[in-house]
């Protein structure tokens, strides 16, 4: 008989990339048997979903551009309005810092921007001041608005403790960040421009500062005493330098970056998140669809890890290291699709998944209760749930597993077997989810199922 894994082994597994896909596959297998608890699934619609995604890819990219679709990372959101803001920022540093410091700064920005990317709500916007006084300022909402707000705050030095080095993020700058500074940076007005989870975001950034201090092995720089997210670049570059090169590229394990992200930022997660023997597991949740009726009370076999934030951050950090430091990522295929409301909403809006009637009724009661709270607009009624609700957990697990299958179908239909999952997410599913949402719910452009955001769920 195989011995039961130790607690340490269980924790390591649940915080690993393979566990995300393996546990999601268990949920999908039960869906194929008609054994989901909260959703019905019409597997005949999978091809239709893929066709819709392919149609958008062909619409948005010329045939010779599809192979070069950029990966789905946080950096894409800075380009809104077809402006290369990151390129302009990097250009402004030329002649003043070397390439390693440039990448450190981009990782600094990426980390805080990813952490601030939780759902903003349907009423919040960020007004981007135009560099040209003759042009009107433009307003941006949702992920792009949050990205531009984080970029503006980064450039203003709100996350730095050194007034002479404003374009950086460091532990003291984050720990000393005030709620009022964040409110001002996000242009929040509780009546006219409310942002969901402002205080949750503030606490998240302050916990990030504590994480940096708790893990000097990743974040202590060699050039100065400041603890910065970007200092992980030196750790990763050293791994590549110490290993044999592949066609002149430095080869770094994707698992190495993911470990820094999931362990180095462990303190970021709220205390309410799942833990085992006092160790925070982060974005890991119990899933009723794979819970055995005979399981022991302390069993973790029905725990499903998503690590959406950690994977989103990993995808986003990989890009500048790859393009600017000549790094090739080994085992990048371990990363999964992201279980968030655009990708998941696509599956519901196109009829692949349907919420069971009993759960829909419960979600509508939740919506009505939430609508009675001050400041909540009573438009476009959708089932609404807390992030920890088993409906949301089952939906997210199915999203991870289904995205793999959509990617396979998209590659077949485009006859492009080398298209990566990150490219399918960027060119297809995420945009498709947003587009179908804007048609189905034109007032809010929100998802078909709403999640009550506290600024910490991604």
N, C-alpha and C positions, 0 to 999 in steps of 0.2 A: 504494500500500500504506500502511495506517495505521501510523505509527511505534509501536514498542513503548513502553509507558509507562515513565517514569523510576522509579527506586527511590523517590524522594520521593512521586511520584504513586501508586505501588502502596501505600506505607505509609498515605497519606491515605485511599485507597479502603478498605483493609482495616480502618481504624479508623472508618469511617463507618457510619451507620445503613442506608443503602440496600444496602450490601454484605451485611448480615446476611440480609436477605430474598432478595436476588438469588442468593447462593450456596446458600442452603437450597432455593430453587426448582430449582436444577440437580440437587440430590440427589433431590428429589421426582420430577422428570422421569425420572430413571434408575430410580426405584422403579416408575414406571408402565410402564417397559419391562422390568421384572423383572430389573434389573441392579444391585440392591444386593448388597453383599458379605456382609453379616452378618445381615440380616433378610429374612423373607418378609412381604409386605403383602397383606392382604385388603381391597381398596378397597370391597367391598360392605358392610363393617362401619362405614363412615364415618357413614352415616345413623343407625345404632344408637348410636354414640357421642354424636352430637348429641341424639338423643332422651333418652338418659340424663341429659345435662347439662340439657336443658330441663325434664325431670321434677324435678330437684333445685331448679332456679330457681323453678319453680311451687310446690314444696313450701315453700321457705324465704322466699318473698316473695309478698305479696298482689299481685294483678294491677295495682293502681295504684301499687305500689312498684317494679316492675321497671325502669321508665324511670329511676328514681333510685338504682339500685344504685351504691354508691360505687366508685371505681376500685380496682384491685388495687395497693395500696401497702403499705409497711412499717407505716404508721400503723394499719392494720386489726388488726395483731397485738397492739397495746397495749389493744385493746378487749375482750380475752378475758374471759369471765365477765360480759359485758354491762355493763362499767364504762368510762365515758368518762375514762380516765386522762389523756389528752392535754388534754381540755377542763378537767379539774381543775387540771392543771399551768399551763395558760395563765391560768386564773382567778387562780391564786396570784401571778402576775406583774403583774396589773392594778394600775395606779396607781404602779408602780415602774419599768416600762420602756415605751417606745413600741411601736407595731406593728412597725416595722422590726426592732427588737431582739428582739421576740417571735419573729418569723419566723427571724431568725438563729439563735436558740437551738433552734428546732424543726429547722432544717437541721443544726445541730451534732449533735443527738441522732440524727437520721435517718441521717446518714453513718456514725457509729460503729455504730449498730444494724444497718444493712445489712451492714457489713463483718463483723459478728459472727454473721451468719445462716447460716453454713455448717452442714452436717449435724452434729447434736449426738450422734447415736448413739441406740440404743434404751434405754439404761439411765439416762441423765442426766435429772434434773428440777431445777426451781428452785422453792423454797418461798417463796411470797408471804405475808409476814406480814400479818395482818389488822389494819386500823385499829381494829376493834372487838374489845376484849379478850375478849368473850364468844363470838366466832366462832373456829372452828378455822382455822389457816393452811391454804392450799391449795397444791398442787403442780402445776406446769405443765411440759410437756415440749416438745421440738422447737422450732418457730419461735416459738410464743407464749412458751414458757419463756425462750428466748434474748432475746426482745424485752423481757420484764419484767426480766430480769437486767440488760440494758443500761440500761433506764430507771432502775433502782435505783442503778446505779453512776454514772449521769449526775447524779442528784439528790444523791448523796453527794459529788460533786466529784472523783471518781477520775480524770477526764480533763482537769481544769483545773489550771493552775499558780498560780491566784490564789485564796487561801482566802476572799477577800471576794466572789468571783464564781464560786461553785461550779457554777452551772447553765450551764456552757459547756464547749466542747471547744477546746483550743488546742495548738499545736505542742509547746511545752515540756512541757505536761501529759502528752502522749502519749509523747514521747521519754523522759520520766522515769518512765513507768508501769512498775511491777515485775511480774514474773510472779506473785509471791505475792499482790499486790493483785488481779490478775485472777482468780487461783485462788479467793481469798476471795469476790470479787464473784459468781463463778459457783457458789459453794458446792460446789466440787469436792472429792470424796474419791475417791482412786484406786481404792479397794476398793468402797465403797458407792455412790458417785455419780460415776462417771468420765465425763468429757466428751471426745469425740473432738477431737483437734487443738488442745488448749489452748495449747501453745507456738506453733503456727502462727498462732493468733489473736493472741497477744501480739506476735509479730513483725510481723504485719499492721498492728496499731495503731501500732507504733513506726515502721514504714515510712510510715504515713499522716502522722505528725508530720514526717518528712523531706520528704514531698511538699508539705506546707503551706509549709515553709521554701523549697522549690525553686521555688514559684510564687506569689510575692507579688503578681503581676498579678491573681490571682483572690482571694487569701486575706488580703491585708494590709488591715486595717480602717482607716477614717478616724477612728474615735473613740478607739482606743488602738493600741498597738504589737503587740498579740497577733495572731498568725496563726491564723485560725479557718476551718473549713469554711463556717460561716454567713455569712462576709463575701462569699461569692459572690452573696448576695442583692442587695448594692448594685450589683454589676456588671450583673446581670440587670435590676434595676429601672431603672437608667440607660438601658439599651437601650430599654425600653418607654417611658420618658419622652421619649427623643429621636426616637421614631417617631410617626407620626400615630395617634391613638386610633381604636378601632373600637367605636362605641356606648358611649363613656365608659370603655372598658377599655384597659389598657396591653397592647399586642401584642408578645410576645417570641417569637423563633424557638426551637422545641424543639431545633434543632441547636446553638444557642448554649449551652444548658444541657448538652447531651450533650458538647460539646467541652470544657467546663470539667471535667466528670466524667472523661472518658476521657484528657484530656491532663493536667489538674491532679492526678489521682491515679495517674498512670502509674507512679510509683515504688512504689506499693503492691504491684504484682504481683511474685511471687517470680522470682528470676533464671532459674529453670528454664522459665519461660513462653516462648512463641515470640517471636523477635526477628528483625529484618531490618536489616542494616548497623548493628548495635548499638542499634537503636531497638526498645523493647519493644512488641509488638503486643497483649499482654494475652490475652484469652480468644479466641484464634485458633488453629485446629488443622488439620493436614492430613487430608483425607478421601479414603479409598481409592475411594469410590463414584464420584468425579468425577476421579480421577487418570488422565490420558491415558498410555497405554503409550509414546507417542512424545514426551512432554514432556521438555524440557531439565532437567538435574539441579537447576538453580536456579529452576525455574518455581514460581510461587505460584498458578497457576490452580486448583489443587485445595485451596487454603487456604479454610477456612470460618470466618468470624468469628461469634461468638455475643454477646459482650459482655453476658452475662446480668447480672453484678453491676452493670455500668455502666447498663444499662437499668432494672434494678430500682431502683437509686438515683435515676435520672432520673424514673421514674414517681413515686417517693416524695417527691422534692423538689418536683415540680410542684404537688402538692396544696396545701400551705400557702400557696404564692405565689399560687395561683389563688383560694383562698377568702379570704385575709386581705389581699392586696395588689391585688386586682382585676385580675389578669393573665390574659390570654387567650393560650393557647399555639398558635402557628402551626405547621402541619405535624406535629401530634402523631401523625398516622396513620403516620409513618415508624417509630415504635416497633413492635416485634414482640411476639409471644407469648414467654414466658420458657421456655427449654429447661432445665427442672429436673425432678426425679424425680416430682413430683406430676402435672404435665401429661403428662410422658412415660410415667409409669407407667399412667395412664389408658388410653393407646393399646395397651399390652401386655395389661393386665388384661381389656380388652373385646375382645381378639382382632384388633384392627386390624393390629398388628405382632406377629410371632413370631420369636424368636431362632432362627437356623438351628441344627440339632442339633450340628454340630461345635463351634460357638461356645458353645453351652450346656454341652457337656461340658467345654470349657476353663474356662468360668466356674465350674463346680462344683468343679473341681480347685482353682481360686483360692480358693473359699469354704472348702474343707477345709483348705488351707494356712493361711488366715487364722484359722480356728477353733482352730488349735493354739497360737496366740499367747496369752499370759497375759491373762486378763480377758475373753476373747471368749465370749459365750454360744452354745452349740451348738444353736440352735433355728431353725426355719423356714429351711430350706436354700434359697438363691437363688443364681443365677449372680452372680459378683462380679468386678469389674474395676477397674483403676487408672483415674483420670480421663483419662489420655492414651491409653487403649486405643482402637483404631479402632472397636470396637463402640459405645463410649460416644459417640464423635464422630458416627457415623452415626445413632444414636438421637436425639441432640440436634438434628441438622439436620432430621430428619424431624419432630420435635416442633414446631419453628418453623414449617415449611411447613404442617403439618396443622392447627395451631391457627387459622391464617387461614381454612382451609376449614370447620372446625368453627364458627367465628364466623359465617360466611355462612349455614350451615345453621340455626344457633340463631336468627339474625335472621328467617329465613324462617318457621321453625316458630312463633315468637312474634309474627310480623307486626310487628316493631319494627326497621325498617331503620336507625335512628339509634343503636342500642345500640353502644357503643364496644367495641373489643377489650379494653380494660382492665376494662370492666364484665363482659364474658363470662368473663374470667379469674377475677375476684373472685366473681361469683355462680355460676359454673359449673365450669369445667374444674379449677381448683385444688382446690376443695372436692370435686368428683367424684372426682378422683384420690386424695384422702385417704380418702374414704368407701369406695371400692371396695377400697383397700389394707387398711382395717381389717376388711373382710369376708373378703378373700382370705388375709390373714396376721394373724389376731387377736392373736397373741402379741406381735409387734413393731410391727404396723401400718406396716411399712416397705415400700419399693418392690419390684417384681418383679425388678429387677436392682439389685444393691447397688454403690455406688461407694465405694472405700476413701478416706475423707476424711482430709485433713491439716489441715483447718480453713481452707483457702484456696480451695477450689472451691465454686462456688455454682450 
